[in-house]
Amino acid sequence: DAIVTNPQSSATERGTAWGALGKVHLAYGFLESAAGCFHNAVALDPTDFRWSFYLAHACQLDGKSATALPAIERALQQMQYDSSATPADELAGVLFLAEVQMQLNQPEEARDNLEAALQANPQCVFALVKLGQIASEAGESDLALDYYQRALALVPNRDEIRYRLATEYRRRGELELAAKFASSSNPTQNPIRYANPLMAALESLNISAKHQNFLGMRHYAAGRFQPAADHYARGLKADPENIGVRGNLGLALLSLGKPAEALPHLMEARRRLPDSEEFRVGWIKALAVDPTTRNSAIAEAQTWHHDQPRNLMALELLADVLIQGEQFETSLTTCLQAAAVDPTQPWPRLKQARAQAALKRYREARETLEQATRSFPNDDNVRHSLARLLVTCPDGAVRDGPRGYQLLTDLFKANPTVTRGESLAFALAETGKFDEALKRQRWALQTCGDVFGPEIRERLEAGLRYLEAQHPCREAWPFGGLLSDYQKPH
């Protein structure tokens, strides 16, 4: 305000002040007032591309794509003469322009811009997917499939791309290929986006509990528990009475292996939101970590199951806490009950195999997982669990190192996660390739960093020690922790 009202301020200074105010309004979602600020900034300082860029985004988010179009076109023109504009800003602007053109039913104009973006960055998944969408809607099925396949090669197993491939094959009547790419996940939960540095920078301006909770949930869903906890803590500081943020902080702390810190947050969330199944699960899991309260956790889980015998979340929780309490037979019975309640769910089979392995019924565990891979051929978790058993099972008659190695090579190539890297290291060791196993395990440990919680890191460090000693890795059940009395392959 001081700059805007000061008659001695230059037009550029006043434009910058209006732009800064608009950024704050945009960060908090006040779209109409943000657009007004950016209009003023553009009028006062027409050479700064940022104000037209942000104006376009404010209008588009407010459902005014027709107004956003000339603003983003102007921003792209200004970028040509503004040395502060980076190639990443320009690429984001071109992709945003294409996005707006598609919303305004201008597919050919959008196609031109997407092709230009793809020429600038041949690995731009967003451009490939949108070009596939335009081709599909134009009846160019072969071209659409080509774009989708190229996108899938860059980000394997991405649900949105698999969904689009399945849909395109279904339109062509190629049902077997459609089934190959079918996904049980909701493709709209994690849509393909593109890097947009200027819009990403706005996130730091919004310290509201709502926004910090949103950012925390995004990190939590990706398994980045430390950043998630940091955002939830900021949100709770902004609004100490926000019980949803408090409960989410408890869940993140629990995932970080800090049950004592998590428990009071989860207890309060459970008290104030008694209908929240998620916080009920977190609270009971926090109780189950401590041996002194584990029986209380089992009793709480049994009460929930007794009250709602067909509730799958209650059944899954009960199976988990029973395993922690080493009540393996009862956990196995619980898994069988869950499979009967809903045979379409893969998790009862995974936990059934876990209980069978814990009971040293390794052949049964393998057969359970083999059947699960046939029932759920597109479920990577099922295939990963089978592969893990094949390379870490204490029973040499159950292990199959070469097959496990092939499964894990395919899984890691499709999606190189920390856990898949660890499993691949164990498979390499099982097949006698200890030097390669050490490289892969060290990669997993380095990639893990401090964001996934101490439990994962400690498991990775233990695995590294085994591999450094040229020992194969053995687990009581898949992902259950390494056995101290390891067996050499036989």
Rosetta blueprint (number, residue, H / E / L):
1 D L
2 A H
3 I H
4 V H
5 T H
6 N L
7 P L
8 Q L
9 S L
10 S L
11 A H
12 T H
13 E H
14 R H
15 G H
16 T H
17 A H
18 W H
19 G H
20 A H
21 L H
22 G H
23 K H
24 V H
25 H H
26 L H
27 A H
28 Y L
29 G L
30 F L
31 L H
32 E H
33 S H
34 A H
35 A H
36 G H
37 C H
38 F H
39 H H
40 N H
41 A H
42 V H
43 A H
44 L H
45 D L
46 P L
47 T L
48 D L
49 F H
50 R H
51 W H
52 S H
53 F H
54 Y H
55 L H
56 A H
57 H H
58 A H
59 C H
60 Q H
61 L H
62 D L
63 G L
64 K L
65 S H
66 A H
67 T H
68 A H
69 L H
70 P H
71 A H
72 I H
73 E H
74 R H
75 A H
76 L H
77 Q H
78 Q H
79 M H
80 Q L
81 Y L
82 D L
83 S L
84 S L
85 A L
86 T L
87 P H
88 A H
89 D H
90 E H
91 L H
92 A H
93 G H
94 V H
95 L H
96 F H
97 L H
98 A H
99 E H
100 V H
101 Q H
102 M H
103 Q H
104 L L
105 N L
106 Q L
107 P H
108 E H
109 E H
110 A H
111 R H
112 D H
113 N H
114 L H
115 E H
116 A H
117 A H
118 L H
119 Q H
120 A H
121 N L
122 P L
123 Q L
124 C L
125 V H
126 F H
127 A H
128 L H
129 V H
130 K H
131 L H
132 G H
133 Q H
134 I H
135 A H
136 S H
137 E H
138 A L
139 G L
140 E L
141 S H
142 D H
143 L H
144 A H
145 L H
146 D H
147 Y H
148 Y H
149 Q H
150 R H
151 A H
152 L H
153 A H
154 L H
155 V L
156 P L
157 N L
158 R L
159 D H
160 E H
161 I H
162 R H
163 Y H
164 R H
165 L H
166 A H
167 T H
168 E H
169 Y H
170 R H
171 R H
172 R L
173 G L
174 E L
175 L H
176 E H
177 L H
178 A H
179 A H
180 K H
181 F H
182 A L
183 S L
184 S L
185 S L
186 N L
187 P L
188 T L
189 Q L
190 N L
191 P L
192 I L
193 R L
194 Y L
195 A L
196 N L
197 P H
198 L H
199 M H
200 A H
201 A H
202 L H
203 E H
204 S H
205 L H
206 N L
207 I L
208 S L
209 A H
210 K H
211 H H
212 Q H
213 N H
214 F H
215 L H
216 G H
217 M H
218 R H
219 H H
220 Y H
221 A H
222 A L
223 G L
224 R L
225 F H
226 Q H
227 P H
228 A H
229 A H
230 D H
231 H H
232 Y H
233 A H
234 R H
235 G H
236 L H
237 K H
238 A H
239 D L
240 P L
241 E L
242 N L
243 I H
244 G H
245 V H
246 R H
247 G H
248 N H
249 L H
250 G H
251 L H
252 A H
253 L H
254 L H
255 S H
256 L L
257 G L
258 K L
259 P H
260 A H
261 E H
262 A H
263 L H
264 P H
265 H H
266 L H
267 M H
268 E H
269 A H
270 R H
271 R H
272 R H
273 L L
274 P L
275 D L
276 S L
277 E H
278 E H
279 F H
280 R H
281 V H
282 G H
283 W H
284 I H
285 K H
286 A H
287 L H
288 A H
289 V H
290 D L
291 P L
292 T L
293 T L
294 R H
295 N H
296 S H
297 A H
298 I H
299 A H
300 E H
301 A H
302 Q H
303 T H
304 W H
305 H H
306 H H
307 D H
308 Q L
309 P L
310 R L
311 N L
312 L H
313 M H
314 A H
315 L H
316 E H
317 L H
318 L H
319 A H
320 D H
321 V H
322 L H
323 I H
324 Q H
325 G L
326 E L
327 Q L
328 F H
329 E H
330 T H
331 S H
332 L H
333 T H
334 T H
335 C H
336 L H
337 Q H
338 A H
339 A H
340 A H
341 V H
342 D L
343 P L
344 T L
345 Q L
346 P L
347 W H
348 P H
349 R H
350 L H
351 K H
352 Q H
353 A H
354 R H
355 A H
356 Q H
357 A H
358 A H
359 L L
360 K L
361 R L
362 Y H
363 R H
364 E H
365 A H
366 R H
367 E H
368 T H
369 L H
370 E H
371 Q H
372 A H
373 T H
374 R H
375 S H
376 F L
377 P L
378 N L
379 D L
380 D H
381 N H
382 V H
383 R H
384 H H
385 S H
386 L H
387 A H
388 R H
389 L H
390 L H
391 V H
392 T H
393 C L
394 P L
395 D L
396 G L
397 A L
398 V L
399 R L
400 D L
401 G H
402 P H
403 R H
404 G H
405 Y H
406 Q H
407 L H
408 L H
409 T H
410 D H
411 L H
412 F H
413 K H
414 A H
415 N L
416 P L
417 T L
418 V H
419 T H
420 R H
421 G H
422 E H
423 S H
424 L H
425 A H
426 F H
427 A H
428 L H
429 A H
430 E H
431 T L
432 G L
433 K L
434 F H
435 D H
436 E H
437 A H
438 L H
439 K H
440 R H
441 Q H
442 R H
443 W H
444 A H
445 L H
446 Q H
447 T H
448 C H
449 G L
450 D L
451 V L
452 F L
453 G L
454 P H
455 E H
456 I H
457 R H
458 E H
459 R H
460 L H
461 E H
462 A H
463 G H
464 L H
465 R H
466 Y H
467 L H
468 E H
469 A L
470 Q L
471 H L
472 P L
473 C L
474 R L
475 E E
476 A L
477 W L
478 P L
479 F L
480 G L
481 G L
482 L E
483 L L
484 S L
485 D L
486 Y L
487 Q L
488 K L
489 P L
490 H L
